[in-house]
Amino acid sequence: MDKLQKCIDEHKVNNSRTREIIYKILLKSDECLDINQIIEEATNLYPKKISINTIYRHLRFFIDCKLVFSLQDNLKVAHYCLCKDEASVFCICTKCNSIKRVDSQLQAELLDSDFVTIHKKCKECK
């Protein structure tokens, strides 16, 4: 939450409850979430309805602050995941389009990238 507050201060925007809710949803998830998963989780955590435009606007803000990055599966569905200090490696299944974070020894300095995607069938689809 400190990274979020720092970004809010740097961009001189108001702190909002919905922004915090969306960030907390991504923070507690180990996997990448698509917009439907974020909406579902938000309705469980927050009594007021959050519009899809608001969610996209806050996700764009997180991406601009380099708090979150977006991956697209083979069907061009966007999935959102928190940035980590080291490069993350993801496997996107070519059959079921699931996205899984893969443990890797890759170093961000060597990759010069925030994440790497590998496209292959997952264990369940083999």
C-alpha positions as CSV (number, residue, x, y, z in Angstrom):
1,M,0.0,0.0,0.0
2,D,3.0,2.3,0.5
3,K,3.8,2.1,-3.3
4,L,0.2,3.2,-4.1
5,Q,0.3,6.1,-1.6
6,K,3.6,7.2,-3.1
7,C,2.1,7.2,-6.6
8,I,-1.0,9.1,-5.4
9,D,1.3,11.7,-3.9
10,E,3.5,12.0,-7.0
11,H,0.6,12.4,-9.4
12,K,-1.3,14.7,-7.0
13,V,-4.6,12.8,-7.2
14,N,-7.2,12.3,-4.5
15,N,-7.1,9.1,-2.6
16,S,-10.3,7.1,-3.3
17,R,-11.8,4.1,-1.6
18,T,-12.4,2.4,-5.0
19,R,-8.8,2.8,-6.0
20,E,-7.7,1.2,-2.7
21,I,-10.2,-1.7,-3.2
22,I,-8.9,-2.5,-6.7
23,Y,-5.3,-2.3,-5.6
24,K,-6.0,-4.6,-2.6
25,I,-7.7,-7.1,-4.9
26,L,-4.5,-7.3,-7.0
27,L,-2.3,-7.2,-4.0
28,K,-3.8,-10.3,-2.4
29,S,-3.9,-12.3,-5.7
30,D,-0.9,-14.4,-6.7
31,E,-2.3,-14.8,-10.2
32,C,-3.2,-12.3,-12.9
33,L,-6.8,-11.3,-12.9
34,D,-9.1,-10.3,-15.8
35,I,-11.6,-7.5,-15.5
36,N,-14.5,-9.9,-14.7
37,Q,-12.5,-11.4,-11.8
38,I,-11.7,-7.9,-10.5
39,I,-15.4,-6.9,-10.7
40,E,-16.6,-10.0,-9.0
41,E,-14.1,-9.5,-6.1
42,A,-14.9,-5.8,-5.9
43,T,-18.6,-6.6,-5.4
44,N,-17.7,-9.0,-2.6
45,L,-15.5,-6.4,-0.8
46,Y,-17.3,-3.1,-1.5
47,P,-21.0,-2.5,-0.9
48,K,-21.3,0.2,-3.7
49,K,-21.4,-0.7,-7.3
50,I,-18.1,0.2,-9.1
51,S,-18.5,1.0,-12.8
52,I,-16.4,-0.8,-15.3
53,N,-15.1,2.6,-16.6
54,T,-13.9,3.4,-13.0
55,I,-12.1,0.1,-12.8
56,Y,-10.4,0.6,-16.1
57,R,-9.4,4.1,-15.2
58,H,-7.8,3.0,-12.0
59,L,-6.0,0.1,-13.7
60,R,-4.6,2.6,-16.2
61,F,-3.4,4.8,-13.4
62,F,-1.7,1.7,-11.8
63,I,0.0,0.9,-15.1
64,D,1.2,4.4,-15.5
65,C,2.7,4.3,-12.0
66,K,4.3,1.0,-12.9
67,L,2.4,-0.7,-10.0
68,V,0.6,-3.1,-12.4
69,F,1.2,-4.5,-15.8
70,S,-1.2,-6.0,-18.3
71,L,-0.9,-9.3,-20.2
72,Q,-3.1,-10.5,-23.0
73,D,-3.9,-14.1,-23.5
74,N,-4.3,-15.7,-26.9
75,L,-7.9,-14.4,-27.1
76,K,-6.7,-10.8,-26.5
77,V,-8.3,-10.7,-23.0
78,A,-6.3,-8.4,-20.7
79,H,-5.1,-9.8,-17.4
80,Y,-3.7,-7.5,-14.7
81,C,-0.9,-8.4,-12.2
82,L,1.1,-6.4,-9.7
83,C,4.7,-5.6,-10.6
84,K,7.4,-7.2,-8.5
85,D,10.9,-6.2,-7.8
86,E,12.3,-8.9,-10.1
87,A,11.1,-9.9,-13.5
88,S,8.1,-12.2,-13.5
89,V,7.7,-15.2,-15.9
90,F,4.3,-16.3,-17.0
91,C,3.1,-19.3,-18.9
92,I,0.0,-18.7,-21.2
93,C,-1.6,-22.0,-22.2
94,T,-2.1,-22.2,-25.9
95,K,-5.2,-24.4,-25.4
96,C,-7.2,-23.1,-22.4
97,N,-5.6,-19.5,-22.3
98,S,-4.9,-19.8,-18.5
99,I,-2.1,-17.6,-17.2
100,K,0.2,-18.9,-14.5
101,R,3.1,-17.3,-12.8
102,V,6.2,-19.5,-13.1
103,D,9.1,-19.7,-10.7
104,S,12.2,-18.6,-12.5
105,Q,15.8,-17.6,-11.8
106,L,15.7,-14.9,-14.5
107,Q,17.1,-11.6,-13.4
108,A,15.4,-8.3,-14.4
109,E,18.8,-6.8,-15.2
110,L,19.5,-9.5,-17.8
111,L,16.1,-9.3,-19.3
112,D,15.6,-5.5,-19.2
113,S,11.9,-6.2,-18.9
114,D,9.2,-6.4,-16.2
115,F,7.9,-9.7,-17.3
116,V,8.4,-12.6,-19.8
117,T,5.6,-14.7,-21.3
118,I,6.0,-18.3,-22.5
119,H,3.3,-19.8,-24.7
120,K,2.8,-23.5,-24.3
121,K,0.2,-26.0,-23.1
122,C,-0.3,-26.1,-19.3
123,K,-0.1,-29.3,-17.3
124,E,-3.9,-29.8,-17.4
125,C,-4.1,-29.5,-21.2
126,K,-1.2,-31.8,-22.1
